[in-house]
Amino acid sequence: MALEALLREVWRQRGGILLSCALLYALAAALVWNWPRSFVAVAIVAPSETTGIATSSLLTPSPFLQPSLLDQRPGGNFAVYLAALRAPEAAAVLARETPLLAQIEARRAALPLGPLRRLLGLRLVADADDALTFLERNFAATPSLTSVTWTLELVHRDRASALDMLQRLHAQAETRVRETLAELAGRRIAALEARLRIEPDLFLRNSLFELLAQQQRAALVVAADEAAAARLVSLPMVEIRPSVPNRPLLLVLLAIVIPGAVILAVTCRILLRPALPPVLTPPPRATTWRAPAEPPAARKEPVLTRLQGGDGA
C-alpha cells in the first residue's frame, strides 16, 4: 500500500481513533488516580572511613587503597554496611520487630484480589521470603554524583512504618559491622596475648606489643565511636504527603503513549487487512444490429483546363 493511501485511510478513521484514545486514557487515568500511594522515608549516609576515625585501616596491616581512579565502588566497612541493608538478616529483623508480615497479609486479603486468591487457593500467609521480596522492591541505596554520600530510601504505604523500618535497617546494618569488627579485634588481641606469654625474644615481644596496642586501639574505637561503617549526614525522615506513584508524570506519559499506540494499532490493522477483489465491469447492453454506415463520398475539386489553339478568343 502506498503511503498516500495509508495516510488517507488513517485520516478517514480519525473519529474512531479519537474515541479509542479518549476511552483508553480515561480508563488508564482512573487506574492511576485510584492506585494506592506510598510514603518515602529518606536518610543520607556517608562512609565512616572518610568522615571519622578509619576503623578498618586500624584493623588491616596496610592502608586501604582504591583499585583505580575509575572504580568508584564502595569498599571497606561501608560496602559491608550496604550489603547488610539488603541481606536476609535485615528482612528477618523487619519480620520480627515490625508489623510488616501482618500488613502484607492484610493487603493480600483485601479487595479486589482477596476473594480471587481464596478461590484459587493461593497463599495468604506471609513469611520471611515475602519480607525479603518487599525489601528488594521497596528499598534503594543511591550514590551521589557530587560527593561521597549515599541516599537510602524506603517506600511504604504507612508513614510511621516507613520511618520505623528505615531506622531499624540502618541500626541492624551498623550493628552487624560493629559486631564483626569487635570479634575480629578480639580474636587478634587474644592471639597476640597468647603469643606474648610464651615469646622469650625481647625484639619480637616489642613488635608484638605494638601490634597488641594497635588492636586494642581498634577495639576501643569500635566500642566508642557512634558510627563504625556509615555516618548519618541526615537523620531518617519521611515526607508528609505520599509521592509514589507520581500521578502527574504518569498522566503526561499516558497522554503521549496511548495516542501513539492507537495509531500504530490502526495502521497495522490497515496494512494486514486483505486486499479487496477487483470490481467487475458490467457487460455491455444488448443492441439491435445496424449496418455499417457508408463512408461519405469523396469531394471533387474543380480543375481548370486550358484549351488548345490560341488564347481562347
C-alpha positions as CSV (number, residue, x, y, z in Angstrom):
1,M,0.0,0.0,0.0
2,A,1.3,3.4,-0.9
3,L,2.0,5.9,1.8
4,E,-0.6,8.4,0.5
5,A,-3.3,5.7,0.5
6,L,-2.3,4.6,4.0
7,L,-2.5,8.2,5.4
8,R,-5.8,8.7,3.6
9,E,-7.2,5.6,5.2
10,V,-6.0,6.6,8.7
11,W,-7.5,10.1,8.2
12,R,-10.7,8.5,7.2
13,Q,-10.8,6.7,10.6
14,R,-9.9,9.7,12.7
15,G,-13.2,9.6,14.5
16,G,-12.7,6.1,15.8
17,I,-9.1,6.8,16.7
18,L,-10.0,9.8,18.8
19,L,-12.8,7.9,20.5
20,S,-10.4,5.0,21.3
21,C,-7.8,7.3,22.6
22,A,-10.3,9.1,24.9
23,L,-11.7,5.8,26.3
24,L,-8.3,4.2,26.9
25,Y,-6.9,7.4,28.5
26,A,-9.9,7.7,30.8
27,L,-9.5,4.0,31.9
28,A,-5.8,4.4,32.5
29,A,-6.2,7.7,34.3
30,A,-8.8,6.2,36.6
31,L,-6.4,3.3,37.4
32,V,-3.5,5.7,38.1
33,W,-5.6,8.0,40.2
34,N,-7.1,5.2,42.4
35,W,-3.8,3.4,42.8
36,P,-2.7,3.3,46.4
37,R,0.0,5.8,47.1
38,S,3.1,5.3,49.4
39,F,5.3,7.4,51.5
40,V,9.1,7.6,51.1
41,A,11.4,7.6,54.1
42,V,14.9,9.1,53.3
43,A,18.2,9.1,55.1
44,I,21.6,10.3,53.9
45,V,24.7,8.5,55.0
46,A,28.5,8.8,54.3
47,P,31.3,6.2,54.7
48,S,32.8,6.3,58.2
49,E,36.3,5.8,56.8
50,T,36.1,9.3,55.1
51,T,34.2,11.2,57.8
52,G,35.7,9.8,61.1
53,I,38.4,7.5,62.5
54,A,39.2,4.9,59.9
55,T,38.5,1.8,62.0
56,S,39.0,-0.5,59.0
57,S,42.5,0.8,58.5
58,L,43.3,0.1,62.1
59,L,42.4,-3.5,61.6
60,T,44.3,-4.0,58.3
61,P,48.0,-4.3,58.0
62,S,48.1,-1.8,55.2
63,P,46.0,1.3,54.4
64,F,43.0,0.9,52.2
65,L,43.6,2.0,48.6
66,Q,41.2,2.2,45.7
67,P,41.9,-0.3,42.9
68,S,41.8,2.5,40.3
69,L,40.6,6.1,39.9
70,L,37.7,4.9,37.6
71,D,36.5,2.3,40.1
72,Q,34.0,4.1,42.3
73,R,32.5,1.0,44.0
74,P,32.2,1.3,47.8
75,G,34.8,-0.6,49.8
76,G,35.7,-1.4,53.4
77,N,33.1,-1.4,56.2
78,F,30.8,0.7,54.1
79,A,30.5,-2.0,51.5
80,V,29.6,-4.5,54.2
81,Y,27.1,-2.0,55.5
82,L,25.3,-1.6,52.1
83,A,25.2,-5.4,51.7
84,A,23.8,-5.9,55.2
85,L,20.9,-3.5,54.4
86,R,19.5,-6.0,51.8
87,A,20.6,-9.2,53.5
88,P,18.2,-11.9,54.7
89,E,19.1,-10.9,58.3
90,A,17.7,-7.4,57.6
91,A,14.4,-9.0,56.3
92,A,14.3,-11.2,59.4
93,V,14.6,-8.1,61.6
94,L,11.7,-6.4,59.8
95,A,9.6,-9.5,60.0
96,R,10.4,-9.9,63.7
97,E,10.3,-6.3,65.0
98,T,7.8,-4.6,62.7
99,P,4.2,-5.4,61.6
100,L,5.3,-5.9,58.0
101,L,4.1,-9.5,57.7
102,A,0.7,-8.6,59.1
103,Q,0.4,-5.7,56.6
104,I,1.3,-8.0,53.7
105,E,-1.3,-10.5,54.8
106,A,-4.0,-7.8,55.1
107,R,-3.1,-6.4,51.7
108,R,-3.5,-9.9,50.2
109,A,-6.8,-10.5,51.8
110,A,-8.2,-7.1,50.8
111,L,-10.4,-6.4,47.8
112,P,-10.4,-6.8,44.9
113,L,-7.9,-9.7,44.7
114,G,-8.5,-11.2,48.1
115,P,-11.6,-13.3,47.2
116,L,-9.9,-14.3,44.0
117,R,-6.8,-15.6,46.0
118,R,-9.1,-17.6,48.3
119,L,-11.0,-19.0,45.3
120,L,-7.8,-20.1,43.6
121,G,-6.3,-21.4,46.8
122,L,-3.3,-19.1,46.7
123,R,-1.1,-18.5,49.8
124,L,-2.3,-15.6,52.0
125,V,0.1,-16.1,54.9
126,A,3.3,-14.0,54.7
127,D,6.8,-15.3,55.7
128,A,10.4,-14.2,55.7
129,D,10.7,-14.6,52.0
130,D,7.9,-12.1,51.5
131,A,9.7,-9.7,53.8
132,L,12.9,-10.1,51.7
133,T,11.0,-9.6,48.5
134,F,9.4,-6.4,50.0
135,L,12.9,-5.2,50.9
136,E,14.3,-5.8,47.4
137,R,11.4,-4.0,45.7
138,N,10.9,-1.0,48.0
139,F,14.4,-0.2,49.3
140,A,17.1,1.6,47.3
141,A,20.6,3.0,48.1
142,T,21.7,5.6,45.6
143,P,25.2,7.2,45.4
144,S,25.5,10.9,45.0
145,L,27.3,12.2,41.8
146,T,28.9,15.2,43.5
147,S,30.0,13.8,46.9
148,V,30.7,10.6,48.8
149,T,27.2,10.5,50.4
150,W,24.6,7.9,49.7
151,T,20.8,8.3,49.9
152,L,18.7,5.5,51.5
153,E,15.1,5.4,50.5
154,L,12.3,3.1,51.7
155,V,8.8,3.1,50.2
156,H,5.8,2.0,52.3
157,R,2.1,2.8,52.3
158,D,2.1,3.6,56.0
159,R,4.0,6.7,57.0
160,A,5.1,5.7,60.5
161,S,6.0,2.2,59.3
162,A,8.3,3.6,56.6
163,L,10.2,5.7,59.1
164,D,10.5,2.9,61.6
165,M,11.7,0.3,59.1
166,L,14.4,2.6,57.7
167,Q,15.7,3.3,61.2
168,R,15.8,-0.4,62.0
169,L,17.5,-1.2,58.8
170,H,20.3,1.3,59.5
171,A,20.7,0.1,63.1
172,Q,20.8,-3.5,62.0
173,A,23.5,-3.0,59.3
174,E,25.6,-0.8,61.6
175,T,25.3,-3.3,64.4
176,R,26.4,-6.1,62.1
177,V,29.5,-4.2,61.0
178,R,30.3,-3.3,64.6
179,E,30.0,-6.8,65.8
180,T,32.2,-8.1,63.0
181,L,34.9,-5.6,63.8
182,A,34.7,-6.2,67.5
183,E,35.0,-10.0,67.0
184,L,38.0,-9.5,64.6
185,A,39.8,-7.3,67.1
186,G,39.0,-9.6,70.0
187,R,40.4,-12.6,68.2
188,R,43.6,-10.7,67.3
189,I,44.1,-9.5,70.8
190,A,43.6,-13.0,72.2
191,A,46.1,-14.4,69.8
192,L,48.7,-11.7,70.5
193,E,48.4,-12.1,74.2
194,A,48.8,-15.8,73.9
195,R,51.9,-15.4,71.9
196,L,53.4,-12.8,74.3
197,R,53.1,-15.3,77.2
198,I,55.4,-17.8,75.5
199,E,57.7,-15.5,73.5
200,P,61.1,-15.1,75.1
201,D,62.7,-12.9,72.4
202,L,62.8,-9.2,73.5
203,F,62.7,-7.8,70.0
204,L,59.8,-9.9,69.0
205,R,58.0,-9.0,72.2
206,N,58.3,-5.3,71.4
207,S,56.8,-5.9,67.9
208,L,54.0,-7.9,69.4
209,F,53.3,-5.2,72.0
210,E,53.0,-2.7,69.2
211,L,50.5,-4.9,67.3
212,L,48.6,-5.5,70.5
213,A,48.4,-1.8,71.2
214,Q,47.1,-1.2,67.7
215,Q,44.4,-3.9,68.0
216,Q,43.4,-2.6,71.4
217,R,43.0,0.9,70.0
218,A,40.9,-0.5,67.2
219,A,38.6,-2.3,69.7
220,L,38.3,0.9,71.7
221,V,37.3,2.8,68.6
222,V,34.7,0.2,67.6
223,A,33.2,0.4,71.1
224,A,33.3,4.2,71.5
225,D,32.6,5.6,68.0
226,E,28.9,6.1,67.2
227,A,29.4,5.0,63.6
228,A,31.6,2.1,62.6
229,A,30.5,1.9,58.9
230,A,28.1,4.7,57.9
231,R,27.8,8.1,59.5
232,L,24.3,9.7,59.3
233,V,24.5,13.0,57.4
234,S,20.8,13.5,57.6
235,L,18.6,11.6,60.1
236,P,15.9,9.4,58.7
237,M,12.8,11.4,57.8
238,V,9.6,10.7,56.0
239,E,7.6,13.0,53.8
240,I,4.2,14.5,54.9
241,R,2.3,13.7,51.7
242,P,2.7,10.5,49.7
243,S,4.6,10.8,46.4
244,V,4.7,7.3,44.9
245,P,3.5,6.8,42.3
246,N,4.0,10.2,40.7
247,R,0.5,10.8,39.3
248,P,1.2,14.0,37.2
249,L,4.1,12.3,35.5
250,L,2.2,9.1,34.7
251,L,-0.7,11.1,33.3
252,V,1.6,13.0,31.0
253,L,3.2,9.8,29.8
254,L,-0.1,8.2,29.2
255,A,-1.2,11.2,27.1
256,I,1.8,10.6,24.9
257,V,1.9,6.8,24.8
258,I,-1.8,6.0,24.3
259,P,-2.4,8.0,21.0
260,G,0.8,6.6,19.6
261,A,-0.3,3.0,20.5
262,V,-3.8,3.5,19.0
263,I,-2.4,5.0,15.7
264,L,0.1,2.1,15.5
265,A,-2.6,-0.5,16.0
266,V,-4.9,1.1,13.4
267,T,-2.0,1.3,10.9
268,C,-1.1,-2.4,11.4
269,R,-4.8,-3.3,11.0
270,I,-5.0,-1.4,7.7
271,L,-1.8,-3.0,6.4
272,L,-2.8,-6.5,7.5
273,R,-6.2,-6.3,6.0
274,P,-6.7,-8.5,3.0
275,A,-7.0,-6.7,-0.4
276,L,-10.5,-6.4,-1.8
277,P,-11.2,-8.2,-5.1
278,P,-11.2,-6.0,-8.2
279,V,-14.6,-4.6,-9.2
280,L,-16.0,-6.4,-12.2
281,T,-17.3,-4.1,-15.0
282,P,-20.9,-4.8,-16.1
283,P,-21.4,-6.4,-19.5
284,P,-22.4,-4.1,-22.4
285,R,-26.1,-3.8,-23.1
286,A,-27.6,-5.8,-26.0
287,T,-28.4,-3.6,-29.0
288,T,-30.0,-4.2,-32.4
289,W,-27.7,-4.8,-35.3
290,R,-27.1,-1.9,-37.6
291,A,-25.5,-2.0,-41.0
292,P,-22.3,-0.1,-41.1
293,A,-22.7,3.4,-42.5
294,E,-21.3,4.1,-45.9
295,P,-18.3,6.3,-46.0
296,P,-19.0,9.8,-47.3
297,A,-18.3,10.4,-50.9
298,A,-15.0,12.0,-51.7
299,R,-15.2,15.7,-52.6
300,K,-14.3,16.6,-56.2
301,E,-12.4,19.7,-56.5
302,P,-12.8,21.8,-59.8
303,V,-10.0,21.6,-62.2
304,L,-9.1,24.4,-64.6
305,T,-8.2,23.3,-68.1
306,R,-6.6,25.3,-70.9
307,L,-7.9,24.8,-74.5
308,Q,-5.5,24.2,-77.4
309,G,-5.1,26.7,-80.2
310,G,-5.0,30.3,-79.3
311,D,-5.6,32.4,-76.5
312,G,-9.3,31.3,-76.3
313,A,-10.7,34.3,-78.4
